[in-house]
Amino acid sequence: MKIKYICVMISFTCDYNEGAHPAILERLAKTNFIQVPGYGEDSFSEDAKRLIRETIGRPEASVFFLVGGTQTNSTVIDAVIPHYGAVIAADTGHIAVHESGAVELSGHKVITLPSHNGKMDAGELRSYLETFYEDAAWPHMAHPDMVYISFPTEYGTIYSKAELSELKAVCRDYRMKFFIDGARLGYGLASPQADVTLKDIANLCDVFYIGGTKVGALCGEAVVFPSGDAPEHFFTIIKQHGALLAKGRLLGIQFQTLFTDGLYLEISRHAIEMAQRLKGIFASRGIPFYIDSPTNQQFPILTKEQMDALEGKALFEIWAKLPDGRYVTRFCTSWCTEAQQIDELDFLMSVRNPASA
């Protein structure tokens, strides 16, 4: 029997195209008429914090719910380091490229180091700091007080436990804070190549956040200070940055749902499975990749003809144009990607896409 494919527009542009996981919507509907205090002082938020503390094995942790990733990064950095402090990031880091200068707007310089497959090298970080303090004029410069990385990186790569430990050691030696952006944290932890757990993340940094927006929630991120040493008046600083939701219950209920019965990692694993199937579609046709990503972001290198063949049928992002005229593209799966969408892409590549040769 022949299968007839009816292809509608399928999207692999990012991992927050969809709304929220059905379990979250169901929970929001069931609790809709319950009256609770605002600003995260509700019982749902308190229970969500408890679940997160239990998951990371840190009962002393301070947990806060913020509305989105950019607000979270700018708020944490502004609150944790002094007003004269700078933050070091890879040159591909989100705060250095895709946040419209939000960190600089708060008065903190972003110092960039070369990235290697999206990652910062601990040896190069140490070398930079040694050189910085060897300069007698360093008091005239923006003072490096924090190291920022994302897990996974902007290129879908992940740090090993050894690499995170090395970065943490440099931060300790130079009395710097270590901040991990976890906007896609679930997808990093669910990767077969990951050798760290959520407990390890909590033990290896000073502050991190658990991304909800890209991992099943309508919106929201959970900031965690594992040692319970959140900056004084952090709640007030959150509000100053426009990152506080009056109906805090909406964030609390979502994270309460995501951290009940392991849902957060379960849906993250699904995204990774779909990404590996998607990766196989390109690999089987001899299409090369710009980088070998083990997570939900894949970066095939396509010709203009190959991209044109998908026009009007599949959505994806153009990441960069290469000197030879080909394009680095990004295809992104999510917690909501369906196997049928992968099959449709496979069909399109078979009947419409010119051979890579």
C-alpha positions as MATLAB code, in Angstrom:
seq = 'MKIKYICVMISFTCDYNEGAHPAILERLAKTNFIQVPGYGEDSFSEDAKRLIRETIGRPEASVFFLVGGTQTNSTVIDAVIPHYGAVIAADTGHIAVHESGAVELSGHKVITLPSHNGKMDAGELRSYLETFYEDAAWPHMAHPDMVYISFPTEYGTIYSKAELSELKAVCRDYRMKFFIDGARLGYGLASPQADVTLKDIANLCDVFYIGGTKVGALCGEAVVFPSGDAPEHFFTIIKQHGALLAKGRLLGIQFQTLFTDGLYLEISRHAIEMAQRLKGIFASRGIPFYIDSPTNQQFPILTKEQMDALEGKALFEIWAKLPDGRYVTRFCTSWCTEAQQIDELDFLMSVRNPASA';
ca = [
       0.000    0.000    0.000;
       1.334    3.421   -0.914;
       1.252    6.140    1.695;
       0.016    9.489    0.486;
       1.804   12.360    2.186;
      -0.118   15.602    2.536;
       2.491   18.124    3.579;
       1.471   21.295    5.318;
       3.982   23.841    6.528;
       6.121   22.239    9.212;
       8.311   24.327   11.480;
      11.712   23.592   12.963;
      12.651   27.225   13.611;
      12.849   27.076   17.402;
      11.692   25.207   20.487;
       9.047   27.655   21.659;
       6.731   27.734   18.648;
       4.065   25.778   20.511;
       2.064   26.754   23.573;
       2.432   24.479   26.585;
       2.372   20.817   27.465;
      -1.225   19.539   27.820;
      -0.615   18.572   31.459;
       0.196   22.203   32.221;
      -2.894   23.502   30.453;
      -5.027   20.958   32.281;
      -3.542   21.955   35.628;
      -4.007   25.664   34.899;
      -7.655   25.060   34.003;
      -8.353   22.949   37.095;
      -6.878   25.572   39.433;
      -8.242   28.574   37.567;
     -10.866   29.638   40.103;
      -8.787   29.063   43.219;
      -7.942   32.398   44.833;
      -4.333   32.712   45.986;
      -1.930   35.561   46.803;
       0.055   37.146   43.978;
       3.739   37.598   43.151;
       4.653   33.961   43.743;
       3.506   33.856   47.347;
       0.948   31.164   46.557;
       0.897   27.519   47.598;
       1.484   26.288   44.036;
       4.742   28.211   43.777;
       5.863   27.032   47.193;
       5.228   23.428   46.228;
       7.086   23.912   42.939;
      10.077   25.241   44.857;
       9.949   22.222   47.139;
       9.942   19.862   44.170;
      12.922   21.622   42.603;
      14.878   21.538   45.873;
      14.169   17.819   46.201;
      15.208   17.171   42.598;
      18.552   18.937   42.957;
      19.136   17.542   46.442;
      19.602   20.971   48.004;
      16.947   21.704   50.651;
      18.652   25.014   51.417;
      18.363   26.330   47.835;
      16.675   29.628   47.083;
      14.287   29.408   44.124;
      12.614   32.261   42.241;
      10.319   32.282   39.212;
      10.909   34.880   36.505;
       9.024   35.533   33.290;
      11.618   34.897   30.557;
      15.218   34.188   29.634;
      16.513   37.667   28.780;
      14.946   39.130   31.911;
      16.452   36.305   33.935;
      19.979   36.765   32.604;
      19.986   40.529   33.060;
      18.387   40.320   36.511;
      20.734   37.658   37.887;
      23.858   39.361   36.564;
      22.796   42.787   37.819;
      21.929   41.399   41.240;
      24.896   39.092   41.809;
      27.894   41.187   40.738;
      28.736   44.734   41.879;
      27.777   47.752   39.795;
      31.314   48.023   38.446;
      31.514   44.315   37.599;
      31.774   42.658   34.191;
      30.710   39.202   33.056;
      32.794   36.905   30.842;
      31.031   34.884   28.145;
      31.903   32.982   24.999;
      31.680   35.178   21.912;
      28.696   33.100   20.784;
      27.000   33.385   24.189;
      23.392   34.453   24.283;
      24.020   37.537   26.420;
      26.726   38.646   23.986;
      24.737   38.184   20.777;
      20.977   37.724   21.052;
      19.800   39.802   24.001;
      19.910   43.291   22.502;
      22.518   44.510   24.984;
      20.226   43.860   27.968;
      23.164   43.154   30.286;
      25.056   46.257   29.140;
      21.898   48.305   29.673;
      22.189   47.550   33.384;
      25.767   48.855   33.337;
      27.704   45.594   33.157;
      30.221   45.024   30.388;
      30.148   41.656   28.615;
      33.718   40.468   27.976;
      33.926   37.784   25.296;
      36.382   34.949   24.841;
      36.670   32.740   21.740;
      34.179   29.894   21.634;
      35.073   26.341   20.676;
      32.035   24.512   19.355;
      30.060   27.057   21.335;
      31.971   26.430   24.561;
      34.371   28.438   26.685;
      37.763   26.910   27.423;
      38.835   26.993   31.078;
      42.513   27.311   30.144;
      41.839   30.359   28.005;
      39.713   31.832   30.768;
      42.550   31.431   33.258;
      45.044   32.897   30.782;
      42.808   35.930   30.237;
      42.497   36.551   33.970;
      46.234   36.163   34.521;
      46.897   38.729   31.815;
      44.220   41.027   33.204;
      45.770   41.179   36.677;
      49.311   41.477   35.309;
      48.296   44.805   33.802;
      49.066   47.500   36.364;
      46.180   49.521   34.971;
      43.545   46.871   35.730;
      41.737   49.114   38.270;
      40.835   51.297   35.286;
      39.081   48.402   33.553;
      35.705   46.743   33.973;
      36.308   44.165   36.687;
      35.532   40.505   35.750;
      33.256   39.212   38.517;
      31.267   36.465   36.824;
      31.579   33.715   34.230;
      28.469   33.027   32.167;
      27.858   29.911   30.088;
      24.756   28.233   28.709;
      23.972   24.528   28.941;
      23.450   23.560   26.167;
      25.349   26.203   24.219;
      23.975   28.252   21.338;
      25.232   25.479   19.054;
      23.548   22.680   20.964;
      26.799   21.396   22.440;
      27.160   20.463   26.093;
      29.891   20.768   28.672;
      31.169   17.631   30.347;
      31.327   17.383   34.111;
      35.111   17.758   33.892;
      34.806   20.930   31.814;
      32.303   22.438   34.236;
      34.566   21.537   37.154;
      37.519   23.252   35.465;
      35.521   26.434   34.905;
      34.324   26.330   38.499;
      37.926   25.992   39.711;
      38.984   29.105   37.803;
      36.031   31.014   39.246;
      36.975   29.881   42.733;
      40.619   30.904   42.306;
      39.642   34.381   41.124;
      36.649   34.828   43.435;
      34.198   35.009   40.556;
      30.600   33.823   40.421;
      29.751   30.985   38.036;
      26.345   31.365   36.324;
      24.768   28.734   34.079;
      22.004   29.782   31.683;
      19.659   26.802   31.506;
      17.122   28.052   28.986;
      17.393   24.636   27.291;
      18.671   22.787   30.336;
      16.304   19.852   29.935;
      17.535   19.151   26.418;
      21.134   19.189   27.608;
      20.519   16.841   30.521;
      18.478   14.469   28.344;
      21.230   14.099   25.744;
      22.862   10.650   25.648;
      26.239   12.412   25.708;
      25.541   14.240   28.971;
      27.495   12.997   31.973;
      25.921   15.454   34.415;
      22.630   15.484   36.263;
      20.587   18.332   37.652;
      22.203   17.634   41.015;
      25.644   18.008   39.412;
      24.655   21.337   37.867;
      23.567   22.573   41.280;
      26.862   21.474   42.823;
      29.053   22.997   40.124;
      27.819   26.591   39.966;
      26.769   29.488   42.155;
      23.505   30.185   40.366;
      21.638   28.654   37.427;
      18.189   28.627   35.997;
      15.869   25.928   34.776;
      14.298   26.925   31.486;
      10.557   26.529   31.139;
       9.770   28.672   28.094;
      11.619   26.324   25.723;
      10.867   23.125   27.618;
       7.131   22.736   27.848;
       5.916   25.841   29.688;
       3.952   28.765   28.315;
       6.618   30.990   29.800;
       8.884   31.237   32.801;
      12.278   30.314   34.180;
      13.241   29.062   37.651;
      16.338   30.733   39.106;
      18.157   28.598   41.649;
      20.798   29.637   44.158;
      21.850   26.144   45.314;
      23.446   27.319   48.561;
      20.520   29.539   49.518;
      22.657   32.663   49.201;
      20.464   34.758   46.950;
      21.456   38.443   46.931;
      19.729   40.631   49.479;
      16.445   42.047   48.191;
      16.587   39.807   45.107;
      12.780   39.840   44.946;
      12.834   43.630   44.656;
      15.529   43.497   41.977;
      13.403   41.044   39.984;
      10.575   43.573   40.016;
      12.903   46.416   39.014;
      13.838   44.426   35.927;
      10.234   43.796   34.919;
      10.694   40.071   35.474;
       8.120   39.625   38.252;
       4.682   38.283   37.352;
       1.797   39.564   39.468;
      -0.105   36.328   38.833;
       2.867   34.321   40.026;
       0.648   31.270   40.304;
       0.940   30.872   36.521;
       4.655   30.188   36.840;
       4.372   28.150   40.013;
       1.726   25.831   38.584;
       3.770   25.260   35.447;
       6.947   24.282   37.285;
       4.945   22.267   39.788;
       3.625   20.260   36.838;
       6.990   19.961   35.063;
       8.655   18.620   38.208;
       5.959   16.117   39.100;
       6.704   12.502   38.103;
       9.765   13.492   36.069;
       7.815   15.247   33.303;
      10.557   17.807   32.632;
      13.154   15.238   31.612;
      10.607   12.964   29.972;
       9.535   15.588   27.443;
      13.156   16.678   26.994;
      14.151   13.140   26.026;
      11.419   13.133   23.414;
      12.911   16.244   21.790;
      16.321   14.576   21.664;
      14.872   11.441   20.068;
      13.198   13.557   17.384;
      16.424   15.506   16.823;
      18.388   12.313   16.263;
      15.841   11.158   13.703;
      16.021   14.556   12.004;
      19.810   14.378   12.029;
      19.646   11.022   10.313;
      17.583   12.477    7.459;
      20.394   14.822    6.483;
      23.230   12.418    7.245;
      21.708    9.668    5.090;
      21.771   12.059    2.141;
      25.392   13.049    2.618;
      24.524   16.527    3.841;
      27.254   17.765    6.202;
      26.776   19.491    9.529;
      28.424   22.688   10.703;
      28.800   21.247   14.171;
      28.048   17.893   15.787;
      25.243   18.693   18.196;
      23.979   16.021   20.607;
      20.886   17.999   21.598;
      17.721   19.353   19.989;
      19.431   21.894   17.711;
      20.904   20.596   14.451;
      22.951   22.625   11.962;
      22.993   21.083    8.465;
      24.876   22.908    5.714;
      22.569   23.392    2.724;
      22.984   24.808   -0.737;
      20.694   27.557   -1.987;
      18.988   25.006   -4.213;
      18.352   22.679   -1.299;
      16.844   25.503    0.737;
      14.700   26.671   -2.159;
      13.331   23.153   -2.537;
      11.955   23.363    1.008;
      10.497   26.848    0.606;
       6.811   26.962    1.439;
       6.937   23.489    2.967;
       9.309   23.598    5.930;
      10.454   26.440    8.153;
      13.978   26.620    9.566;
      16.551   29.271   10.414;
      19.493   30.480    8.366;
      22.392   30.696   10.814;
      25.243   31.897    8.591;
      26.396   32.119    4.974;
      29.657   30.332    4.215;
      32.343   31.648    1.834;
      31.502   28.942   -0.730;
      27.910   30.128   -0.977;
      26.341   27.376    1.118;
      24.360   28.146    4.256;
      24.541   26.971    7.845;
      20.940   26.322    8.835;
      19.329   25.430   12.131;
      16.591   22.846   12.516;
      15.248   22.714   16.051;
      13.023   20.078   17.644;
      11.068   20.507   20.846;
       9.094   18.654   23.477;
       6.145   18.898   21.066;
       7.743   17.741   17.814;
       5.765   14.869   16.330;
       7.202   11.873   14.518;
       4.907   12.718   11.599;
       6.687   16.057   11.182;
      10.005   14.241   10.898;
       8.486   11.856    8.373;
       7.164   14.783    6.340;
      10.605   16.382    6.263;
      12.074   13.052    5.140;
       9.493   12.880    2.349;
      10.228   16.453    1.240;
      13.945   15.765    1.143;
      13.312   12.684   -0.961;
      11.072   14.138   -3.656;
      11.992   17.807   -3.788;
      15.529   18.256   -2.566;
      18.427   18.029   -5.066;
      21.200   15.648   -4.152;
      23.894   17.221   -2.010;
      26.483   16.388   -4.629;
];
